[in-house]
Amino acid sequence: MTAGLADRLAWLYESLVTRFQKVAAAASVALILLIFVGAIVRATGSGMGCPDWPTCWGCLIPPTSADQIDVDKIDIEKYRKRAARYGIDPSTITRESVIKEFNPMHTWVEYLNRLTSLPLGLLTLATFIMAQWQWRKRPVIPIVAALALFLLGVNAWMGAQIVFSGLKPGIITIHMALAILMLCLLVFLAWRGCDEPWRMPASCRENGLAKIAVLLLVLILIEGVLGSQVREKTDALKDTHEYAPRSEWVGELEQSVTYLVHRSGSWAILWASTLFFIRAKKNRTGAKVLESLVFGIVISQMCLGLILSQVGILPIAQVLHIGLSSILVSALLLWLLGSSRGAQA
């Protein structure tokens, strides 16, 4: 009887571990999807589509026309405080002037962004709860799961602060950086949440290939931070060059050192990724899919970068540029995790 109970508990444990990995992987995918949707919000200028939080125009389900807005639900004092921070006379802000800013497309794009965060929240919470079963064998799992849940809460709070601050640039960059950090934690959980996580041959570490991958990841993360700052500058151009063709925005961006470093840094990433891909092919790591995905996304990012710099700041290119970067980080991190402490011959 005792042996039978032990076997059932062991089966339950292994079943939960398998499910745990699936839930953690699903949370990673949900976060990548949210990053794509967030990129759409920024590219379309819909960041203030819902000027209040957690409601949207005072409603749980946003209106489709200005006539549906209940003016009594608008906290006009918050709008006046925000106007004062931007040097605007608060007395000019009225409920009527606020309603004139209503844009149904922007409202529903931002609302979609909020809805997309719901499955991510549920999956991250489920990951944290299921991680508690692994305290004895893998105590690092519940700790990392707790950190991921904490970052989710911080980013939700920052989402509200972004609205209340009127899209303050510095907060947006930190918001994106924390999202990428959370993604890395979820990828780690999906990889490590079992007795024998996937690994490559030990030779991947011995010939310096893993060091090239680390260098590539560092370059990508730095490029991501610079890219977020460039996005902040394009957001500002929407206000100052609203009626100018987007192709003219590039000329303004070229006056920025951040933009020039970001553009030049992409060539360093191309060099590192090419070296990584060529050496990985010779090494037979067993991770051909990940290596091809990393190299393919880098090439795609280069093409998108050329479109943005030579053709113009096109919204679709901006969305793909940001979204693909999250997949790139996930794939490269998973490769690095698989190359760590390789025990196979």
Kinemage of the C-alpha trace (Angstrom):
@kinemage 1
@onewidth
@group {chain A} dominant
@subgroup {mainchain}
@vectorlist {calphas} color= white
{ca met a 1} P 0.000 0.000 0.000
{ca thr a 2} L 2.806 2.372 0.902
{ca ala a 3} L 4.740 1.499 -2.264
{ca gly a 4} L 1.611 2.015 -4.357
{ca leu a 5} L 1.008 5.435 -2.791
{ca ala a 6} L 4.648 6.394 -3.383
{ca asp a 7} L 4.341 5.386 -7.036
{ca arg a 8} L 1.187 7.482 -7.426
{ca leu a 9} L 2.829 10.473 -5.796
{ca ala a 10} L 5.861 10.055 -8.062
{ca trp a 11} L 3.570 9.876 -11.113
{ca leu a 12} L 1.695 12.966 -9.937
{ca tyr a 13} L 4.968 14.815 -9.431
{ca glu a 14} L 6.292 13.936 -12.899
{ca ser a 15} L 2.921 14.847 -14.404
{ca leu a 16} L 3.008 18.235 -12.710
{ca val a 17} L 6.579 18.836 -13.890
{ca thr a 18} L 5.570 18.080 -17.471
{ca arg a 19} L 2.558 20.330 -17.188
{ca phe a 20} L 4.653 22.931 -15.423
{ca gln a 21} L 6.994 23.167 -18.395
{ca lys a 22} L 4.045 23.499 -20.749
{ca val a 23} L 2.485 26.266 -18.654
{ca ala a 24} L 5.812 28.120 -18.363
{ca ala a 25} L 6.305 27.824 -22.129
{ca ala a 26} L 2.750 29.074 -22.700
{ca ala a 27} L 3.467 32.057 -20.434
{ca ser a 28} L 6.578 32.820 -22.528
{ca val a 29} L 4.515 32.757 -25.725
{ca ala a 30} L 1.856 34.957 -24.114
{ca leu a 31} L 4.512 37.506 -23.168
{ca ile a 32} L 5.976 37.519 -26.692
{ca leu a 33} L 2.457 38.082 -28.052
{ca leu a 34} L 1.969 40.952 -25.602
{ca ile a 35} L 5.248 42.520 -26.757
{ca phe a 36} L 3.990 42.372 -30.356
{ca val a 37} L 0.687 43.978 -29.354
{ca gly a 38} L 2.538 46.595 -27.304
{ca ala a 39} L 4.615 47.391 -30.388
{ca ile a 40} L 1.391 47.924 -32.352
{ca val a 41} L 0.214 50.317 -29.639
{ca arg a 42} L 3.369 52.388 -29.950
{ca ala a 43} L 3.540 52.259 -33.754
{ca thr a 44} L -0.043 53.494 -34.084
{ca gly a 45} L 0.342 56.109 -31.359
{ca ser a 46} L -2.407 54.473 -29.294
{ca gly a 47} L -0.619 54.684 -25.957
{ca met a 48} L -3.147 57.199 -24.640
{ca gly a 49} L -6.120 55.489 -26.275
{ca cys a 50} L -7.299 54.671 -22.760
{ca pro a 51} L -6.401 57.798 -20.742
{ca asp a 52} L -7.323 56.204 -17.406
{ca trp a 53} L -6.474 52.927 -15.661
{ca pro a 54} L -7.688 50.285 -14.886
{ca thr a 55} L -10.870 51.437 -16.633
{ca cys a 56} L -10.892 52.888 -20.161
{ca trp a 57} L -12.737 56.198 -20.474
{ca gly a 58} L -14.389 55.298 -17.182
{ca cys a 59} L -15.756 51.991 -18.533
{ca leu a 60} L -14.802 48.332 -18.196
{ca ile a 61} L -15.592 47.930 -21.908
{ca pro a 62} L -14.510 51.067 -23.794
{ca pro a 63} L -16.927 53.142 -25.874
{ca thr a 64} L -16.953 53.107 -29.677
{ca ser a 65} L -17.972 56.747 -30.037
{ca ala a 66} L -17.600 59.953 -28.032
{ca asp a 67} L -21.374 60.053 -27.447
{ca gln a 68} L -21.092 56.963 -25.242
{ca ile a 69} L -18.635 58.593 -22.818
{ca asp a 70} L -20.072 59.503 -19.416
{ca val a 71} L -18.450 62.869 -18.632
{ca asp a 72} L -19.153 62.412 -14.928
{ca lys a 73} L -16.754 59.434 -14.867
{ca ile a 74} L -13.832 61.518 -16.123
{ca asp a 75} L -11.455 62.546 -13.333
{ca ile a 76} L -10.664 65.973 -14.757
{ca glu a 77} L -8.154 66.774 -11.994
{ca lys a 78} L -5.815 64.027 -13.188
{ca tyr a 79} L -5.857 65.502 -16.697
{ca arg a 80} L -5.110 68.963 -15.338
{ca lys a 81} L -2.176 67.703 -13.259
{ca arg a 82} L -0.793 65.942 -16.326
{ca ala a 83} L -1.204 69.128 -18.384
{ca ala a 84} L 0.666 71.136 -15.753
{ca arg a 85} L 3.627 68.729 -15.993
{ca tyr a 86} L 3.822 69.512 -19.700
{ca gly a 87} L 3.619 73.279 -19.204
{ca ile a 88} L -0.012 73.535 -20.312
{ca asp a 89} L -2.392 75.842 -18.478
{ca pro a 90} L -4.584 73.451 -16.412
{ca ser a 91} L -7.533 75.852 -16.643
{ca thr a 92} L -7.776 75.096 -20.374
{ca ile a 93} L -8.472 71.441 -19.658
{ca thr a 94} L -12.185 70.676 -19.466
{ca arg a 95} L -14.230 67.520 -19.792
{ca glu a 96} L -15.280 68.662 -23.247
{ca ser a 97} L -11.691 69.223 -24.401
{ca val a 98} L -10.713 65.784 -23.106
{ca ile a 99} L -13.569 64.077 -24.956
{ca lys a 100} L -12.436 65.742 -28.198
{ca glu a 101} L -9.248 63.663 -27.943
{ca phe a 102} L -11.244 60.415 -28.154
{ca asn a 103} L -10.112 58.205 -31.042
{ca pro a 104} L -11.986 54.876 -31.329
{ca met a 105} L -9.138 53.097 -33.136
{ca his a 106} L -6.548 54.175 -30.562
{ca thr a 107} L -8.906 53.268 -27.737
{ca trp a 108} L -9.528 49.737 -28.928
{ca val a 109} L -5.895 49.070 -29.841
{ca glu a 110} L -4.863 50.022 -26.307
{ca tyr a 111} L -7.776 48.008 -24.894
{ca leu a 112} L -6.580 44.964 -26.887
{ca asn a 113} L -3.178 45.473 -25.302
{ca arg a 114} L -4.757 45.312 -21.855
{ca leu a 115} L -6.798 42.219 -22.761
{ca thr a 116} L -3.676 40.449 -24.035
{ca ser a 117} L -2.076 40.921 -20.628
{ca leu a 118} L -4.847 38.853 -18.977
{ca pro a 119} L -3.736 35.366 -20.175
{ca leu a 120} L -0.146 36.304 -19.369
{ca gly a 121} L -1.172 37.139 -15.802
{ca leu a 122} L -3.080 33.888 -15.353
{ca leu a 123} L -0.310 31.738 -16.853
{ca thr a 124} L 2.407 33.438 -14.787
{ca leu a 125} L 0.347 32.931 -11.627
{ca ala a 126} L -0.220 29.274 -12.566
{ca thr a 127} L 3.533 28.881 -13.161
{ca phe a 128} L 4.248 30.263 -9.696
{ca ile a 129} L 1.703 27.976 -8.010
{ca met a 130} L 2.919 24.846 -9.834
{ca ala a 131} L 6.539 25.737 -9.080
{ca gln a 132} L 5.925 25.200 -5.358
{ca trp a 133} L 5.944 21.425 -5.953
{ca gln a 134} L 9.634 21.603 -6.863
{ca trp a 135} L 11.080 23.085 -3.653
{ca arg a 136} L 12.835 19.845 -2.644
{ca lys a 137} L 14.439 18.831 -5.943
{ca arg a 138} L 14.910 22.209 -7.628
{ca pro a 139} L 14.538 25.124 -5.176
{ca val a 140} L 15.695 27.553 -7.861
{ca ile a 141} L 12.431 26.969 -9.785
{ca pro a 142} L 9.992 28.463 -7.210
{ca ile a 143} L 12.423 31.338 -6.588
{ca val a 144} L 12.627 32.226 -10.288
{ca ala a 145} L 8.855 31.764 -10.648
{ca ala a 146} L 8.345 34.201 -7.763
{ca leu a 147} L 10.639 36.719 -9.481
{ca ala a 148} L 8.674 36.367 -12.718
{ca leu a 149} L 5.416 36.976 -10.867
{ca phe a 150} L 6.969 39.974 -9.107
{ca leu a 151} L 8.094 41.464 -12.440
{ca leu a 152} L 4.584 40.938 -13.781
{ca gly a 153} L 3.209 42.991 -10.911
{ca val a 154} L 5.854 45.694 -11.344
{ca asn a 155} L 5.164 45.965 -15.061
{ca ala a 156} L 1.412 46.146 -14.452
{ca trp a 157} L 2.041 49.009 -12.024
{ca met a 158} L 4.356 50.681 -14.532
{ca gly a 159} L 1.663 50.336 -17.191
{ca ala a 160} L -0.554 52.489 -15.026
{ca gln a 161} L 2.283 54.958 -14.427
{ca ile a 162} L 2.859 55.249 -18.180
{ca val a 163} L -0.760 56.305 -18.597
{ca phe a 164} L -0.683 58.718 -15.666
{ca ser a 165} L 2.658 60.216 -16.752
{ca gly a 166} L 1.506 60.826 -20.312
{ca leu a 167} L 3.917 58.315 -21.933
{ca lys a 168} L 6.999 59.549 -20.103
{ca pro a 169} L 10.014 58.273 -22.125
{ca gly a 170} L 12.181 56.868 -19.331
{ca ile a 171} L 9.363 54.769 -17.912
{ca ile a 172} L 8.651 53.246 -21.336
{ca thr a 173} L 12.254 52.048 -21.729
{ca ile a 174} L 12.272 50.476 -18.249
{ca his a 175} L 8.873 48.914 -18.986
{ca met a 176} L 10.298 47.161 -22.062
{ca ala a 177} L 13.515 46.129 -20.301
{ca leu a 178} L 11.573 44.491 -17.464
{ca ala a 179} L 9.393 42.651 -19.985
{ca ile a 180} L 12.497 41.151 -21.635
{ca leu a 181} L 13.909 40.200 -18.219
{ca met a 182} L 10.643 38.487 -17.328
{ca leu a 183} L 10.729 36.651 -20.664
{ca cys a 184} L 14.204 35.337 -19.855
{ca leu a 185} L 12.969 34.039 -16.495
{ca leu a 186} L 10.016 32.252 -18.103
{ca val a 187} L 12.245 30.664 -20.752
{ca phe a 188} L 14.543 29.418 -17.980
{ca leu a 189} L 11.569 27.931 -16.109
{ca ala a 190} L 10.316 26.148 -19.226
{ca trp a 191} L 13.800 24.684 -19.779
{ca arg a 192} L 14.805 23.762 -16.235
{ca gly a 193} L 11.496 22.518 -14.846
{ca cys a 194} L 12.284 18.802 -15.210
{ca asp a 195} L 14.809 16.217 -13.965
{ca glu a 196} L 16.842 16.138 -17.175
{ca pro a 197} L 16.640 19.397 -19.137
{ca trp a 198} L 17.773 19.384 -22.753
{ca arg a 199} L 21.528 19.775 -23.154
{ca met a 200} L 24.117 19.842 -25.932
{ca pro a 201} L 27.483 18.074 -26.168
{ca ala a 202} L 30.171 19.457 -23.840
{ca ser a 203} L 32.247 20.359 -26.910
{ca cys a 204} L 29.988 23.384 -27.417
{ca arg a 205} L 31.645 24.998 -24.414
{ca glu a 206} L 35.153 23.798 -25.092
{ca asn a 207} L 35.634 25.360 -28.538
{ca gly a 208} L 34.429 28.834 -27.567
{ca leu a 209} L 31.070 28.618 -29.342
{ca ala a 210} L 29.156 29.368 -26.130
{ca lys a 211} L 31.334 32.455 -25.565
{ca ile a 212} L 30.373 33.734 -29.011
{ca ala a 213} L 26.718 33.140 -28.132
{ca val a 214} L 27.127 35.067 -24.861
{ca leu a 215} L 28.746 37.960 -26.740
{ca leu a 216} L 25.901 37.903 -29.257
{ca leu a 217} L 23.282 37.962 -26.498
{ca val a 218} L 24.986 40.897 -24.753
{ca leu a 219} L 25.136 42.834 -28.039
{ca ile a 220} L 21.459 42.118 -28.705
{ca leu a 221} L 20.415 43.299 -25.233
{ca ile a 222} L 22.441 46.522 -25.563
{ca glu a 223} L 20.984 47.073 -29.020
{ca gly a 224} L 17.518 46.527 -27.568
{ca val a 225} L 17.991 49.248 -24.947
{ca leu a 226} L 19.282 51.665 -27.585
{ca gly a 227} L 16.421 50.703 -29.867
{ca ser a 228} L 13.888 51.486 -27.152
{ca gln a 229} L 15.427 54.935 -26.756
{ca val a 230} L 15.223 55.444 -30.522
{ca arg a 231} L 11.540 54.500 -30.333
{ca glu a 232} L 11.073 57.194 -27.714
{ca lys a 233} L 12.517 59.686 -30.177
{ca thr a 234} L 10.125 58.533 -32.913
{ca asp a 235} L 7.258 58.924 -30.451
{ca ala a 236} L 8.366 62.524 -29.918
{ca leu a 237} L 8.527 63.059 -33.693
{ca lys a 238} L 4.857 62.109 -33.922
{ca asp a 239} L 4.095 65.262 -31.944
{ca thr a 240} L 6.583 67.640 -33.581
{ca his a 241} L 6.365 66.275 -37.162
{ca glu a 242} L 2.817 64.976 -37.197
{ca tyr a 243} L 2.076 66.087 -40.766
{ca ala a 244} L 5.540 65.475 -42.213
{ca pro a 245} L 6.183 62.270 -44.200
{ca arg a 246} L 7.668 59.527 -42.059
{ca ser a 247} L 10.566 59.303 -44.501
{ca glu a 248} L 11.672 62.728 -43.252
{ca trp a 249} L 11.868 61.484 -39.671
{ca val a 250} L 15.092 59.627 -40.437
{ca gly a 251} L 16.881 62.924 -41.090
{ca glu a 252} L 15.896 64.100 -37.622
{ca leu a 253} L 16.956 60.820 -36.024
{ca glu a 254} L 20.384 61.007 -37.662
{ca gln a 255} L 21.108 64.032 -35.481
{ca ser a 256} L 20.999 61.705 -32.466
{ca val a 257} L 24.105 59.846 -31.263
{ca thr a 258} L 21.865 57.103 -29.834
{ca tyr a 259} L 20.361 56.433 -33.255
{ca leu a 260} L 23.758 56.361 -34.983
{ca val a 261} L 25.208 53.959 -32.390
{ca his a 262} L 22.108 51.766 -32.652
{ca arg a 263} L 22.363 51.650 -36.429
{ca ser a 264} L 26.092 50.878 -36.402
{ca gly a 265} L 25.707 48.292 -33.643
{ca ser a 266} L 23.515 46.156 -35.882
{ca trp a 267} L 26.566 45.359 -38.028
{ca ala a 268} L 28.406 44.029 -34.974
{ca ile a 269} L 25.416 41.764 -34.276
{ca leu a 270} L 25.421 40.564 -37.891
{ca trp a 271} L 29.135 39.714 -37.633
{ca ala a 272} L 28.708 37.865 -34.311
{ca ser a 273} L 25.628 35.951 -35.492
{ca thr a 274} L 27.336 34.899 -38.742
{ca leu a 275} L 30.350 33.622 -36.803
{ca phe a 276} L 28.020 31.837 -34.377
{ca phe a 277} L 26.014 30.208 -37.178
{ca ile a 278} L 29.054 29.013 -39.155
{ca arg a 279} L 30.784 27.503 -36.121
{ca ala a 280} L 27.572 25.924 -34.871
{ca lys a 281} L 27.075 24.146 -38.207
{ca lys a 282} L 30.549 22.643 -37.969
{ca asn a 283} L 29.964 21.625 -34.365
{ca arg a 284} L 26.788 19.579 -34.843
{ca thr a 285} L 25.232 20.767 -31.613
{ca gly a 286} L 21.863 19.167 -32.270
{ca ala a 287} L 20.209 22.583 -32.031
{ca lys a 288} L 20.056 23.397 -35.732
{ca val a 289} L 16.524 24.790 -35.457
{ca leu a 290} L 17.510 27.310 -32.772
{ca glu a 291} L 20.692 28.308 -34.598
{ca ser a 292} L 18.861 28.812 -37.881
{ca leu a 293} L 16.138 30.762 -36.089
{ca val a 294} L 18.682 33.078 -34.439
{ca phe a 295} L 20.562 33.731 -37.675
{ca gly a 296} L 17.343 34.111 -39.689
{ca ile a 297} L 15.910 36.680 -37.270
{ca val a 298} L 19.173 38.661 -37.269
{ca ile a 299} L 19.065 38.821 -41.083
{ca ser a 300} L 15.383 39.848 -40.909
{ca gln a 301} L 16.208 42.542 -38.367
{ca met a 302} L 18.933 43.892 -40.639
{ca cys a 303} L 16.453 44.094 -43.517
{ca leu a 304} L 13.878 45.812 -41.310
{ca gly a 305} L 16.543 48.220 -40.071
{ca leu a 306} L 17.435 49.117 -43.665
{ca ile a 307} L 13.756 49.741 -44.429
{ca leu a 308} L 13.423 51.991 -41.379
{ca ser a 309} L 16.579 53.955 -42.192
{ca gln a 310} L 16.324 54.126 -45.989
{ca val a 311} L 12.596 53.999 -46.757
{ca gly a 312} L 11.034 55.550 -43.669
{ca ile a 313} L 9.696 54.851 -40.185
{ca leu a 314} L 6.948 52.476 -41.313
{ca pro a 315} L 4.627 51.209 -38.526
{ca ile a 316} L 4.607 47.581 -39.724
{ca ala a 317} L 8.422 47.546 -39.796
{ca gln a 318} L 8.518 48.981 -36.267
{ca val a 319} L 6.172 46.284 -34.964
{ca leu a 320} L 8.132 43.434 -36.538
{ca his a 321} L 11.449 44.958 -35.435
{ca ile a 322} L 10.399 44.988 -31.768
{ca gly a 323} L 8.448 41.738 -31.750
{ca leu a 324} L 11.122 39.668 -33.481
{ca ser a 325} L 13.715 40.897 -30.993
{ca ser a 326} L 11.826 39.128 -28.179
{ca ile a 327} L 11.846 35.847 -30.128
{ca leu a 328} L 15.548 36.338 -30.872
{ca val a 329} L 16.404 36.751 -27.179
{ca ser a 330} L 14.303 33.693 -26.252
{ca ala a 331} L 15.893 31.428 -28.886
{ca leu a 332} L 19.454 32.482 -28.081
{ca leu a 333} L 18.920 32.167 -24.320
{ca leu a 334} L 17.464 28.677 -24.780
{ca trp a 335} L 20.521 27.710 -26.827
{ca leu a 336} L 22.830 29.011 -24.095
{ca leu a 337} L 20.915 27.118 -21.428
{ca gly a 338} L 21.265 23.940 -23.469
{ca ser a 339} L 25.006 24.494 -23.823
{ca ser a 340} L 25.581 24.935 -20.083
{ca arg a 341} L 27.342 22.123 -18.221
{ca gly a 342} L 26.961 19.749 -21.174
{ca ala a 343} L 27.440 16.184 -20.037
{ca gln a 344} L 26.986 14.355 -23.306
{ca ala a 345} L 29.958 13.075 -25.283
